[in-house]
Structure formats: C-alpha cells, structure tokens
Amino acid sequence: MHGNAFNPIEIPAWVWDRDESREILKNRDVVRLFNLAVKYSGASQTRLSTATGIAQGHVSLIIRGRRQVTDLEVYERIATGLGLPDHARMLFGLAPLDLASPTGDHDDNHQEQADELTARIEAAAAIDPVMVMILSTDTNNLRLLDRRLGGVAIADKMRAQITQVERAHQHAVRPGIRAQLAHVLAETSSLAGWQAINTGALNDAWDHYEHAKAAAREADDPAVLAYVSGEQAYVLMELGRPAEATELLQYVHATYRDRIPARLRTWMSAAEAEGAAILGDESTCRAALDQAAALLPEGDADPDMPYLSVNAHHLGRWRGACLVRFGDPGTVEDLRSALAGMDGTYNRAESGVRCDLGHALLARGEPEAAQPHIQRAQQLATMTGSRRQRRRIEELARAVKRSLH
C-alpha cells in the first residue's frame, strides 16, 4: 500500500466530499491533511516529502505540530502533491486549475465561499481599538512569558496568537484598524522569529521576520520595521554569516537613524558591535559600543516600543559579551555589574550573561570561579529551551573541565 516514494499520492475523490475533509481544507489544517493522505493513500513521510517538495524532516515536524506552514507557495505544493481536485483547492484557499469550470459538479462552493468570506469580514468589522489593544496586550504577555520560560513552553499560545491576529488583519477593511492590526502582527511575528532563533529553527525564523517586515510596512511604522529588520540579522549570524549580518544592520541603521527613537538606535549600535566582535574587528566593535552608550536615554523602555528593553545594565551585558572575545580585562566587572542589575525575569538573558561571565573568568585563568556560572547558565538554558545558548555552554563546560583536571 505504501508504494514507491516517487509514485504519485492517490486519494479517493469521495474523501474530499466528507464534512471532516472540508473542515480540514477550510482551516488549512496541514497536520490533519497529511494524516488524511496517510489514512486514505497509505503515504509515508518519504512519499509526502517527495510529492510536496518539503524536506522529510520538516514533514515530520509539521505532522507533530512543531512546524507551521505559512507560505502560499508551500500550500500550493501541498495541494499539487496530494492531487487536490479544484473544489478542494478552492476550499484550501487556492485558485482552481481549470478556470473554465472551476467547481465542476460543486456549484454550491461559490456561494459557500462567499458566505464564509462575508462572515469573516463581518467578524473583523467588529474589531475596534479596544480589541486591538487586547490583542497587543496578549502579545506583550507572551513576550514576558518568553523571557521567563522560553519559546518552547509557550509554543501553542504563540501559534494561536499569530493565527488570531493574522485572520483579523487579513479580513479587516477599515484602513485605521487594519494598520493597527498590522502593527500587532509585526510585533507578534518578530517575537516568533526570536523564539525560532533560540530553538535553532532558522528557516522558520527567517520566514517570521519576512512576515513581520511586510506587516511593519503596512503599519507604516519605521521603528518596528527597523527593529524587525535588525533582528533578522541575527539569523545570518547564527548561520555563520556575520559579515552580511553586520552589513544589514549598518544599512538599516543608516536608513532609519533620523526616524527612530534613541533607545532603538542604541540597540542597533550594540547589535552592530556584536557583529563586529564576531568578525574580530575590535576597533569597529568598540566604536559601535561607544556610540550605543552615547545614545542611551534614561530609563529601561519606551511606552511606544514594548518590544525593546535596553538600559545601562543591558548595555553592560552587551559590552561584556563583545569584549570577552578580545580578552579585555574589564569584561568580568562589566558582566558582574550586568548580572547584579538583572531582576530575575530575563531567564534566557541571564543564561547568556552567566555564559559570558564564565567565559571571561576562564580566559582570566579562574576556572573554579567560572564553573558555578556555567552550571547555572546550563540550567537556565535548559529551562527556557534555548538550543542557541546550550551549544556554547557545553563548549565552555568542557573547557572548564579540562582546566580543572
């Protein structure tokens, strides 16, 4: 029944007329759609991968609910690979292949789609500024949970939030409300992108930032657009492409410097310094850190930018993380000061600070002092599900062990 991996997937035509199948298609529920293909055609994950052009590992993640499909082009490949007839394609939100007779024997689908679209537009019409504020507050609450627990612990909540905001934005008609929803969508997609970076899902992260940038452009908010574009540079850093990341950061900063607040410019300069540090360019790194310090305003955050929190302690952490790469003797005190200034709500960030402090102490020939910081960093990274942090911590833990024996 499973057949050759390269054989086309053949699902009986009557399957698409079942109420369950129609619901799956309307909701674009790819998990259940793949399960239908397995149930009615005996398709393996290998056959699903071959038919849709989606890597087998990604097919597995989709089926387990750990990866989302968001791109129209991927939906199109899925529809083609599973052999969806035109009426099923239309329920799936895609154009029919036979434009001359798009519905075949399913003439009621046009009216059904019109009714569904009308219902969604009417539902979106009920959204007012208060409801937008509620959605924005929900995203901010998810951001706070992410800082404490990490993205893995709130993955289901994040998926639900993105789906809710996307649907509201997609069917909103009034320009003012639509722009406000685009702003919330940009922030939510950016948060999802950062979580994906920390779990090592870099392709997902890139896609989230592309969606965030598109939403930020529609919202016509240069600060959000600059921020999400700058965060996207971290995907390049994680891919081992720091030169391109630094070039992107410098371009974004130069483009928006006159239209964004000082705190965001501080963040941009510190991010540029981080890129320069990875490249081993100490003079550029120090110049960018000095610029960040000069730009830093008072306080911890700006009300108009809940997605960004940068103060003197954060900048001290950034400085330490950069200069530890150059063996700067002042790094240890910078990082100890940054650690002392943390309020216990930034667990993933604390893991990073302790990791950097352990690195600095180890470089100073103090492995005994480094060990407890690295152990605590490992606990926090495990708790928040940060694969990004765990890789580096494991390397430092091995280096400490070698130094102690």
Residue pairs with C-beta under 8 A, 6 or more apart in sequence:
1 42
2 42
2 43
2 44
2 47
3 42
3 47
5 44
5 46
5 47
5 50
6 50
7 47
8 51
8 83
9 37
9 41
9 43
9 47
9 48
9 51
9 81
9 82
9 83
10 41
10 83
11 36
11 37
11 40
11 41
11 82
11 83
12 40
13 85
15 21
15 36
15 40
16 22
16 25
16 84
16 85
16 87
16 88
21 36
21 88
22 91
23 29
24 32
24 33
24 36
25 33
25 84
25 88
25 91
25 92
26 91
26 92
26 116
28 69
28 75
28 92
28 93
30 62
30 69
30 78
31 62
31 63
31 65
33 78
33 82
34 48
34 59
34 62
34 63
35 63
37 43
37 48
37 82
38 44
38 48
43 51
45 56
45 59
45 60
45 63
46 56
48 54
48 56
48 59
48 81
49 55
49 56
49 58
49 59
51 81
51 82
52 59
52 74
52 77
52 78
52 80
52 81
52 82
53 77
53 81
54 62
54 74
54 77
54 78
58 67
61 67
62 68
62 69
66 155
67 201
67 204
68 159
68 204
69 75
69 78
70 207
70 211
71 207
75 92
75 93
75 94
76 94
79 88
79 89
79 92
79 94
84 92
84 94
85 104
86 96
86 97
86 98
86 101
86 102
86 103
86 104
87 96
87 103
87 104
87 106
87 109
89 95
89 96
89 97
90 96
90 102
90 103
90 109
90 113
91 109
91 113
95 102
96 102
96 103
98 104
103 109
103 110
117 171
120 167
120 170
120 171
121 171
121 173
123 171
124 167
124 168
124 170
124 171
124 172
124 173
125 172
125 173
125 174
127 168
127 172
127 177
127 181
128 177
129 177
129 180
132 177
132 180
132 181
132 184
135 161
135 164
135 165
135 168
135 181
135 184
136 183
136 184
136 187
136 306
138 161
139 161
139 165
139 184
139 187
139 188
139 191
140 306
142 154
142 157
142 158
142 161
142 188
142 191
143 191
143 306
143 307
144 345
145 153
145 154
145 157
146 154
146 191
146 194
146 195
146 348
147 345
147 346
147 347
147 348
147 349
148 345
148 346
148 347
148 384
149 347
149 383
149 384
150 195
150 198
150 347
150 348
150 383
150 384
150 385
150 386
151 158
151 192
151 194
151 195
151 196
151 198
151 199
151 384
151 385
152 199
152 384
152 385
153 384
153 385
155 195
158 188
158 191
158 192
158 195
161 188
162 185
162 188
162 189
162 192
165 181
165 184
165 185
165 188
166 185
168 181
169 178
169 181
169 182
169 184
169 185
169 215
172 178
172 181
178 218
179 218
179 219
179 220
180 219
182 215
182 216
182 218
182 219
183 215
183 216
183 219
183 221
183 224
185 211
185 212
185 215
186 212
186 213
186 215
186 216
186 219
186 221
186 224
186 225
186 228
187 212
187 224
187 306
187 307
189 208
189 209
189 211
189 212
189 215
189 228
190 208
190 209
190 212
190 224
190 227
190 228
190 231
190 307
191 307
192 204
192 208
193 204
193 205
193 206
193 208
193 209
193 212
193 228
193 231
193 232
193 235
194 205
194 231
194 234
196 202
196 204
196 205
196 208
197 205
197 234
197 235
197 238
197 388
198 348
198 384
198 385
198 386
198 387
198 388
198 389
199 385
199 386
199 387
199 388
200 238
200 387
200 388
202 235
202 238
202 239
205 232
205 235
206 232
206 235
209 228
209 229
209 231
209 232
209 235
210 232
212 224
212 228
213 225
213 228
213 229
213 232
216 224
216 225
216 228
217 225
222 256
222 259
222 260
223 256
223 259
223 260
223 261
223 264
223 304
223 305
224 307
225 256
226 252
226 253
226 255
226 256
226 259
226 260
226 264
226 268
227 264
227 267
227 305
227 307
227 308
229 248
229 252
230 248
230 249
230 252
230 253
230 267
230 268
230 271
232 248
233 245
233 246
233 248
233 249
233 252
233 271
233 275
234 245
234 271
236 242
236 244
236 245
236 248
237 245
237 274
237 275
237 278
238 388
242 275
242 278
242 279
243 279
245 275
246 272
246 275
246 276
246 279
249 268
249 271
249 272
249 275
250 272
252 268
253 265
253 268
253 269
253 272
257 265
260 268
261 297
261 302
261 304
261 305
262 295
262 296
262 297
263 295
263 296
263 297
263 301
263 302
263 305
263 308
263 310
264 305
264 308
265 295
266 292
266 293
266 295
266 296
266 297
266 310
266 315
267 292
267 308
267 310
269 288
269 289
269 291
269 292
269 295
270 288
270 289
270 292
270 310
270 315
270 318
272 284
272 288
273 284
273 285
273 286
273 288
273 289
273 292
273 318
273 319
273 322
274 285
274 318
274 321
274 322
276 282
276 284
276 285
276 288
276 322
277 285
277 321
277 322
277 323
277 325
277 326
278 325
280 325
282 326
285 322
285 323
285 326
286 323
289 315
289 318
289 319
289 322
289 323
292 315
292 318
293 315
296 310
296 311
296 312
296 315
299 311
300 309
300 310
300 311
301 308
301 309
301 310
301 311
302 308
311 341
312 341
313 337
313 338
313 340
313 341
313 342
314 338
316 334
316 335
316 337
316 338
316 341
317 334
317 335
317 338
317 339
317 349
317 352
317 353
317 356
319 331
319 334
320 331
320 332
320 334
320 335
320 338
320 353
320 356
320 357
320 360
321 335
321 352
321 353
321 356
323 330
323 331
323 334
324 331
324 335
324 356
324 359
324 360
324 363
327 363
329 364
331 356
331 360
332 357
332 360
332 361
332 364
335 353
335 356
335 357
335 360
336 357
338 353
339 350
339 353
339 354
339 357
342 349
342 350
342 353
344 350
347 380
347 383
347 384
348 380
348 381
348 384
348 386
348 389
350 377
350 380
351 376
351 377
351 378
351 380
351 381
351 384
351 386
351 389
351 393
352 377
352 389
354 373
354 374
354 376
354 377
354 380
355 373
355 374
355 377
355 381
355 389
355 392
355 393
355 396
357 370
357 373
358 370
358 371
358 373
358 374
358 377
358 396
358 400
359 370
359 396
361 367
361 369
361 370
361 373
362 370
362 396
362 399
362 400
362 403
367 400
367 403
367 404
368 404
370 396
370 400
371 400
371 404
374 393
374 396
374 397
374 400
375 397
377 389
377 393
378 390
378 393
378 394
378 397
380 389
381 389
381 390
381 393
382 390
